[in-house]
């Protein structure tokens, strides 16, 4: 898979997720994982980790993922307010979310573990 332009990758995932996320209800961690898992499966992505954090006073579910492999691998951050709303999809390089810095480091650590095993 060729590396996709950041904006193209973000918009493609966002469009595929638009109908899956409820707008006005509390979103459980299980629901978030189901939505993210389905979206990543559609683009051949891999979930790296997920967490629930407070960002600017708002609770949000956050997932880090990778798409592609080798030199074409890109990292994504998917965020969804715990109170419902729009799912935000952005590449790590374009994200201002504090969790973004963790994602690439985490992927590098997982690569090292795979090599060691």
VMD Tcl script that draws the C-alpha trace (Angstrom):
set ca {
  {0.00 0.00 0.00}
  {1.44 3.36 -1.00}
  {1.58 6.05 1.66}
  {-1.53 8.19 1.50}
  {-1.52 11.93 1.83}
  {-2.31 12.85 5.47}
  {-5.46 14.79 4.58}
  {-6.72 12.04 2.27}
  {-6.20 9.38 4.92}
  {-7.92 11.48 7.60}
  {-10.93 12.33 5.44}
  {-11.34 8.77 4.13}
  {-11.50 7.36 7.64}
  {-13.72 10.17 8.93}
  {-16.24 9.58 6.12}
  {-16.36 5.84 6.77}
  {-17.01 6.49 10.46}
  {-19.60 9.26 10.17}
  {-22.62 6.97 10.33}
  {-21.23 4.71 13.04}
  {-20.93 7.17 15.92}
  {-23.96 8.38 17.87}
  {-24.08 12.17 18.15}
  {-25.73 12.72 21.50}
  {-25.14 9.90 23.94}
  {-22.48 8.73 26.28}
  {-20.08 6.46 24.43}
  {-18.72 3.46 26.29}
  {-15.19 2.20 25.84}
  {-16.55 -0.97 24.21}
  {-18.55 1.07 21.67}
  {-15.49 3.18 20.90}
  {-13.33 0.09 20.37}
  {-15.97 -1.44 18.09}
  {-16.18 1.67 15.90}
  {-12.40 2.13 15.72}
  {-11.81 -1.57 15.08}
  {-14.25 -1.60 12.17}
  {-12.72 1.50 10.64}
  {-9.17 0.20 10.94}
  {-10.15 -3.14 9.46}
  {-11.54 -1.32 6.42}
  {-8.19 0.39 5.73}
  {-5.91 -2.43 6.89}
  {-4.88 -0.57 10.03}
  {-3.73 -1.83 13.40}
  {-4.81 -0.54 16.80}
  {-1.73 0.32 18.86}
  {-3.43 1.35 22.09}
  {-6.51 3.04 23.48}
  {-7.18 5.10 26.58}
  {-9.64 7.50 28.11}
  {-8.18 10.90 29.01}
  {-9.16 14.39 30.05}
  {-8.16 16.93 27.42}
  {-8.97 20.60 27.97}
  {-11.52 19.63 30.64}
  {-13.37 17.17 28.41}
  {-13.32 13.40 28.73}
  {-12.41 11.67 25.50}
  {-11.66 8.23 24.21}
  {-8.36 8.16 22.32}
  {-6.96 5.43 20.09}
  {-3.63 5.34 18.31}
  {-3.31 3.24 15.20}
  {-0.96 2.53 12.34}
  {-1.74 2.03 8.67}
  {0.69 0.48 6.22}
  {4.09 -0.95 7.05}
  {7.76 -0.27 6.65}
  {8.55 3.10 5.13}
  {4.90 3.60 4.20}
  {3.59 3.27 7.76}
  {1.54 6.18 9.02}
  {0.24 6.78 12.53}
  {-3.27 7.97 13.30}
  {-5.00 9.38 16.34}
  {-8.74 8.84 16.66}
  {-10.58 10.78 19.36}
  {-14.20 10.81 20.48}
  {-15.73 12.78 23.37}
  {-17.05 10.42 26.05}
  {-20.29 12.42 26.00}
  {-20.83 11.69 22.29}
  {-20.19 13.79 19.25}
  {-18.00 13.65 16.21}
  {-15.12 11.22 15.90}
  {-11.95 13.08 14.97}
  {-9.36 11.31 12.84}
  {-5.96 12.87 12.30}
  {-2.46 11.77 11.48}
  {0.00 11.99 14.34}
  {2.08 14.54 12.44}
  {-0.88 16.92 12.24}
  {-2.29 16.36 15.74}
  {-1.94 18.75 18.65}
  {-3.33 16.18 21.09}
  {-0.82 15.35 23.86}
  {-1.33 11.62 23.26}
  {0.03 11.96 19.71}
  {3.62 12.04 20.93}
  {3.18 8.69 22.64}
  {1.93 6.80 19.57}
  {5.09 6.71 17.44}
  {7.22 5.91 20.49}
  {4.86 3.09 21.41}
  {5.00 1.66 17.88}
  {8.80 1.77 17.98}
  {8.76 -0.09 21.29}
  {6.45 -2.78 19.89}
  {8.75 -3.15 16.86}
  {11.69 -3.67 19.22}
  {9.77 -6.32 21.17}
  {8.90 -8.18 17.95}
  {12.56 -8.15 16.90}
  {13.69 -9.39 20.32}
  {11.16 -12.23 20.30}
}
mol new
graphics top color blue
foreach p $ca { graphics top sphere $p radius 0.5 }
foreach p [lrange $ca 0 end-1] q [lrange $ca 1 end] { graphics top cylinder $p $q radius 0.2 }
display resetview
